[in-house]
Amino acid sequence: MAAITASMVAELRAKTDAPMMECKKALTEADGDMAKAEELLRVKLGTKAGKAASRVTAEGVVAASIQGSTGALVEVNCETDFVTKNDSFLALANAAAQLVAQHNPADVAALGALPYTQDSFGPTLEDVRKGLIGKIGENMSFRRFKQYSGSSKLASYLHGTRIGVIVEFEGDETAAKDVAMHVAAMKPVALTSADVPAEFIERERSVATAKADEANKELVAAGKPAQSAEIVAKRIDGAVQKYLKEVSLFNQPFVKNDKQTVEQMLKAANTSVKSFTLFVVGEGIEKKVDDFAAEVAAQVAAAKGA
């Protein structure tokens, strides 16, 4: 029996993108014959993992895990909505949330290196991910996560599997859960106006400036005097201030009672919110849009040229 070395396993893994333990099993079965081991893996896993690894993962799920004052929110992506209902994929996402909560990994690579076995794949979370790519036939990836730990309480809200929120708070748990639900519905970008990122404010100011310029052009075209620079500046500042109130959590009308703001609701409940995290599946990922007509036309053209 040939000795199976770590370098052999690494070489086979690089060729096939198959999980480490699967590579070792194949090499053992092939008695160290690299070509035969690769063929065994192709038969078992197909070429799915390698081919799928480059495909866009814009679908997926958000999973949460809270254990006392420690918790995590994780987004795990896949290619199609169909896979988001697969039990193995959901188990992978929930395991990732639990591992983040327990170990607070530095990044996605560190998360993947954590010990975990599932569906006969392992011994790391990354090995399970690669194994499921081969088994299910779709690319999947750990996109982002947020871990909480400390003395504060945590509340979470999942809207189906596509929107997830964790709120860090002190006080009444019901009020905190209501805030988590509010965040999922209204999607604030910060706690207060002062916390809104500068690039968001500049983007809104740019939009307001463009609108003001367009309004002045319309006035001039209609034979009316353009607004003064002072009035234009006030309009722009007013638009920015309105935007800040709309996107800051404490200033938003509470979704369950729009007669009061979230800040007023929390004050009445003697509750304070320190921070929140909101994940929406696929947010910011460019999805591939298939053009069926163009695909058929291309196939017809190819057939004619053959």
Backbone torsions as a table, in degrees:
resi	resn	phi	psi	omega
1	MET	NA	123.8	-178.9
2	ALA	-69.4	144.5	177.5
3	ALA	-76.5	131.0	-180.0
4	ILE	-97.1	111.0	-176.9
5	THR	-93.3	163.6	179.2
6	ALA	-63.7	-34.7	-179.7
7	SER	-67.6	-35.4	177.3
8	MET	-65.4	-42.9	178.1
9	VAL	-62.0	-43.3	-179.5
10	ALA	-63.7	-39.7	180.0
11	GLU	-65.0	-43.7	179.9
12	LEU	-67.6	-37.6	178.9
13	ARG	-64.1	-39.8	179.4
14	ALA	-65.2	-35.5	-179.2
15	LYS	-73.8	-37.0	-170.7
16	THR	-110.4	-16.9	-175.7
17	ASP	64.1	20.3	179.6
18	ALA	-84.8	158.7	178.7
19	PRO	-59.8	151.3	-175.1
20	MET	-56.8	-46.8	-177.4
21	MET	-67.2	-33.0	176.9
22	GLU	-66.6	-37.6	177.5
23	CYS	-64.2	-42.7	179.9
24	LYS	-64.3	-41.8	178.9
25	LYS	-62.9	-41.7	-178.9
26	ALA	-66.2	-41.1	178.8
27	LEU	-65.3	-38.4	178.2
28	THR	-64.4	-45.5	180.0
29	GLU	-65.0	-32.4	-178.9
30	ALA	-89.5	4.5	179.5
31	ASP	56.6	40.2	175.2
32	GLY	85.9	-3.3	179.8
33	ASP	-76.3	108.9	-174.3
34	MET	-60.1	-46.5	-178.3
35	ALA	-63.3	-42.4	-180.0
36	LYS	-67.1	-39.5	179.1
37	ALA	-63.2	-40.3	178.3
38	GLU	-63.8	-39.5	179.2
39	GLU	-65.4	-39.9	178.3
40	LEU	-61.6	-40.8	179.2
41	LEU	-68.1	-38.6	178.4
42	ARG	-60.9	-39.3	179.6
43	VAL	-68.3	-42.1	-175.5
44	LYS	-75.6	-47.2	-175.2
45	LEU	-107.4	-8.3	-174.6
46	GLY	69.7	-161.3	175.7
47	THR	-104.7	20.5	-173.9
48	LYS	-60.5	-49.2	-173.1
49	ALA	-60.4	-48.8	-179.0
50	GLY	-63.5	-43.1	-179.0
51	LYS	-70.8	-35.3	-175.6
52	ALA	-75.5	-22.4	-171.2
53	ALA	-61.5	-21.2	-178.2
54	SER	-97.9	-1.1	-175.3
55	ARG	-84.2	149.6	-176.3
56	VAL	-69.0	133.5	178.2
57	THR	-112.1	85.9	-176.9
58	ALA	-102.8	-8.0	173.2
59	GLU	-97.7	-177.9	177.6
60	GLY	146.6	-162.5	-178.9
61	VAL	-139.3	158.9	169.8
62	VAL	-110.6	131.3	179.1
63	ALA	-122.6	147.0	179.7
64	ALA	-126.7	150.4	175.6
65	SER	-143.4	124.3	177.0
66	ILE	-127.0	125.8	178.0
67	GLN	-129.3	91.9	-175.9
68	GLY	68.5	-122.8	179.6
69	SER	-95.3	9.9	177.2
70	THR	-112.6	135.9	-178.7
71	GLY	-161.6	173.5	-179.0
72	ALA	-156.8	152.7	173.4
73	LEU	-125.3	132.5	-174.6
74	VAL	-134.4	140.1	170.7
75	GLU	-110.8	124.5	177.3
76	VAL	-119.7	126.1	-172.9
77	ASN	-105.7	156.3	173.9
78	CYS	-144.9	-174.7	-174.6
79	GLU	-89.6	-36.2	-175.4
80	THR	-130.9	156.6	179.1
81	ASP	-63.9	-27.2	-179.5
82	PHE	-57.1	-42.6	-176.6
83	VAL	-70.4	-23.9	-179.8
84	THR	-64.9	-12.2	178.3
85	LYS	-103.1	1.2	-179.9
86	ASN	-75.7	129.6	-176.0
87	ASP	-60.1	-39.0	-179.0
88	SER	-67.6	-40.1	178.1
89	PHE	-65.6	-43.1	178.8
90	LEU	-64.2	-38.4	177.7
91	ALA	-63.5	-39.6	177.7
92	LEU	-61.7	-44.7	-179.3
93	ALA	-64.5	-44.8	179.8
94	ASN	-66.1	-36.9	177.2
95	ALA	-65.4	-40.1	178.9
96	ALA	-61.5	-42.1	179.2
97	ALA	-62.8	-43.0	179.7
98	GLN	-65.4	-40.5	-179.6
99	LEU	-67.2	-38.6	177.3
100	VAL	-63.7	-44.9	179.8
101	ALA	-60.1	-40.9	-175.6
102	GLN	-77.6	-38.3	-169.2
103	HIS	-113.3	-14.0	-179.6
104	ASN	46.4	61.6	-179.3
105	PRO	-63.7	153.3	-175.8
106	ALA	-70.1	-34.3	-177.7
107	ASP	-158.7	-175.9	-177.9
108	VAL	-62.8	-37.4	179.0
109	ALA	-62.9	-42.3	179.4
110	ALA	-67.6	-35.4	175.6
111	LEU	-61.7	-46.1	-179.1
112	GLY	-62.5	-25.7	-177.6
113	ALA	-82.3	-6.9	-177.8
114	LEU	-71.8	145.7	-178.2
115	PRO	-65.0	131.6	177.7
116	TYR	-169.7	138.5	175.8
117	THR	-128.8	145.1	179.7
118	GLN	-164.7	143.1	176.6
119	ASP	52.7	35.7	-179.4
120	SER	70.8	10.7	177.4
121	PHE	-107.0	154.3	-179.5
122	GLY	157.1	-172.1	13.3
123	PRO	-94.9	8.0	179.3
124	THR	-118.8	165.4	177.8
125	LEU	-61.2	-37.6	178.6
126	GLU	-64.9	-38.0	177.1
127	ASP	-64.1	-38.6	177.7
128	VAL	-66.0	-42.3	177.8
129	ARG	-57.2	-49.0	-179.2
130	LYS	-65.9	-37.1	179.0
131	GLY	-64.6	-40.1	179.8
132	LEU	-71.0	-29.0	174.3
133	ILE	-60.4	-45.4	179.0
134	GLY	-67.2	-38.3	-176.5
135	LYS	-74.0	-43.3	-175.6
136	ILE	-89.2	-31.3	178.3
137	GLY	90.6	16.3	176.5
138	GLU	-130.0	147.8	173.3
139	ASN	-68.6	148.7	174.8
140	MET	-149.4	150.3	-174.9
141	SER	-151.5	151.4	172.4
142	PHE	-88.0	112.8	-172.9
143	ARG	-87.9	-50.4	-174.9
144	ARG	-160.8	161.4	177.1
145	PHE	-156.6	160.8	176.0
146	LYS	-137.6	127.7	-179.3
147	GLN	-110.7	141.2	176.7
148	TYR	-122.0	137.9	172.8
149	SER	-156.9	142.7	-178.8
150	GLY	152.7	-154.9	-175.9
151	SER	-93.5	-13.4	-177.2
152	SER	-76.0	158.6	176.1
153	LYS	-83.3	160.5	179.9
154	LEU	-130.1	141.5	173.9
155	ALA	-132.9	145.1	-179.5
156	SER	-129.6	159.5	174.7
157	TYR	-146.5	129.0	176.2
158	LEU	-116.4	123.0	174.8
159	HIS	-94.9	95.6	-170.0
160	GLY	64.2	-131.7	175.5
161	THR	-120.7	4.6	-173.8
162	ARG	-98.8	-21.0	-179.7
163	ILE	-129.5	130.6	179.6
164	GLY	-136.2	144.1	-178.9
165	VAL	-137.7	139.6	167.5
166	ILE	-124.1	134.8	179.6
167	VAL	-119.2	132.1	176.2
168	GLU	-99.2	123.6	-171.0
169	PHE	-148.3	171.0	169.1
170	GLU	-132.9	135.2	178.2
171	GLY	120.9	-134.9	-172.0
172	ASP	-83.0	126.3	-177.2
173	GLU	-67.7	-37.0	179.5
174	THR	-62.2	-44.0	178.4
175	ALA	-62.1	-40.2	-179.8
176	ALA	-65.9	-40.4	178.0
177	LYS	-66.3	-35.3	175.9
178	ASP	-63.7	-38.1	177.8
179	VAL	-66.4	-41.1	178.5
180	ALA	-60.4	-42.2	177.7
181	MET	-65.7	-40.5	178.0
182	HIS	-60.3	-44.7	-179.9
183	VAL	-60.0	-42.4	179.2
184	ALA	-61.8	-36.0	-177.1
185	ALA	-80.8	-43.0	-170.6
186	MET	-101.3	-14.7	173.8
187	LYS	51.2	58.1	174.1
188	PRO	-66.7	158.5	179.6
189	VAL	-103.5	-10.9	-178.8
190	ALA	-159.5	165.6	177.6
191	LEU	-67.3	-50.9	-176.8
192	THR	-127.1	169.9	178.0
193	SER	-60.0	-35.6	-178.2
194	ALA	-68.4	-19.7	-177.7
195	ASP	-92.3	-5.9	-179.3
196	VAL	-65.4	128.0	-177.9
197	PRO	-55.8	142.6	-176.9
198	ALA	-58.7	-36.5	-178.3
199	GLU	-67.3	-29.8	176.2
200	PHE	-67.9	-42.3	-179.4
201	ILE	-65.5	-43.1	179.7
202	GLU	-64.2	-37.8	177.9
203	ARG	-63.9	-42.5	179.4
204	GLU	-68.4	-37.6	177.7
205	ARG	-64.4	-38.2	178.7
206	SER	-64.2	-42.0	178.6
207	VAL	-64.4	-44.4	-179.4
208	ALA	-64.1	-37.6	178.6
209	THR	-65.4	-43.2	179.0
210	ALA	-63.3	-39.8	178.7
211	LYS	-65.3	-41.1	179.4
212	ALA	-65.2	-40.2	177.9
213	ASP	-63.4	-41.8	-179.7
214	GLU	-65.4	-39.0	178.6
215	ALA	-63.7	-40.1	178.6
216	ASN	-66.3	-38.1	177.9
217	LYS	-63.0	-38.4	179.4
218	GLU	-67.5	-37.2	178.0
219	LEU	-64.2	-46.2	-179.9
220	VAL	-63.5	-42.4	179.5
221	ALA	-62.9	-28.6	179.5
222	ALA	-88.1	4.7	179.0
223	GLY	79.8	19.0	179.3
224	LYS	-107.4	155.3	-179.9
225	PRO	-69.6	141.8	177.2
226	ALA	-70.3	154.0	178.0
227	GLN	-69.8	148.7	-178.6
228	SER	-68.5	160.6	178.8
229	ALA	-59.1	-34.2	-179.5
230	GLU	-66.5	-44.5	179.4
231	ILE	-66.1	-41.7	178.5
232	VAL	-59.8	-44.0	-179.9
233	ALA	-61.7	-40.1	179.5
234	LYS	-66.9	-38.4	178.0
235	ARG	-63.9	-42.0	179.9
236	ILE	-64.9	-46.7	179.3
237	ASP	-62.5	-38.3	178.5
238	GLY	-63.7	-40.7	179.0
239	ALA	-65.0	-39.9	179.8
240	VAL	-66.4	-43.7	179.7
241	GLN	-63.1	-39.2	177.4
242	LYS	-63.0	-42.6	178.7
243	TYR	-61.6	-44.6	-178.1
244	LEU	-60.5	-38.9	178.7
245	LYS	-69.1	-35.0	-177.5
246	GLU	-70.9	-29.5	-173.8
247	VAL	-106.8	-1.2	177.7
248	SER	-98.5	129.0	-172.8
249	LEU	-52.6	-51.8	-173.3
250	PHE	-64.9	-25.7	-178.9
251	ASN	-89.5	-12.0	-177.2
252	GLN	-73.9	143.2	172.6
253	PRO	-61.6	132.0	-177.7
254	PHE	-63.7	131.2	-171.9
255	VAL	-62.7	-26.0	179.9
256	LYS	-90.5	-13.9	179.8
257	ASN	-158.9	93.4	-174.1
258	ASP	-74.7	5.3	174.9
259	LYS	-82.5	-9.2	177.7
260	GLN	-134.8	153.1	177.0
261	THR	-81.5	167.8	176.2
262	VAL	-60.3	-40.4	179.5
263	GLU	-60.7	-42.3	178.9
264	GLN	-66.8	-39.7	177.6
265	MET	-61.9	-43.9	-179.2
266	LEU	-65.4	-39.6	179.3
267	LYS	-63.0	-42.6	178.8
268	ALA	-64.4	-30.3	-179.9
269	ALA	-91.0	4.1	-179.0
270	ASN	53.4	47.1	-176.1
271	THR	-130.7	143.1	177.3
272	SER	-123.6	138.7	176.3
273	VAL	-107.7	124.9	-177.0
274	LYS	-90.0	-35.5	-179.0
275	SER	-166.2	168.3	174.5
276	PHE	-149.9	157.1	173.1
277	THR	-129.2	131.8	179.0
278	LEU	-123.2	122.7	173.8
279	PHE	-116.5	130.0	172.5
280	VAL	-117.9	123.7	-175.3
281	VAL	-54.2	130.2	174.2
282	GLY	75.9	2.3	-178.4
283	GLU	-59.7	121.0	178.5
284	GLY	87.7	-4.8	178.4
285	ILE	-92.4	129.3	178.9
286	GLU	-77.4	119.3	-179.2
287	LYS	-86.4	146.0	175.3
288	LYS	-79.7	126.5	177.3
289	VAL	-106.0	114.5	-178.3
290	ASP	-77.6	130.7	175.9
291	ASP	-103.0	96.6	-173.4
292	PHE	-62.6	-42.0	-179.5
293	ALA	-61.5	-43.2	180.0
294	ALA	-66.1	-36.3	179.6
295	GLU	-65.0	-43.0	179.2
296	VAL	-65.0	-43.1	179.8
297	ALA	-60.4	-39.6	-179.9
298	ALA	-66.4	-39.6	179.7
299	GLN	-66.9	-39.6	178.7
300	VAL	-64.2	-44.1	179.8
301	ALA	-62.5	-40.3	179.3
302	ALA	-65.3	-38.2	-179.6
303	ALA	-66.7	-38.9	179.4
304	LYS	-67.2	-34.2	-177.9
305	GLY	-79.0	-16.2	-178.0
306	ALA	-71.0	NA	NA
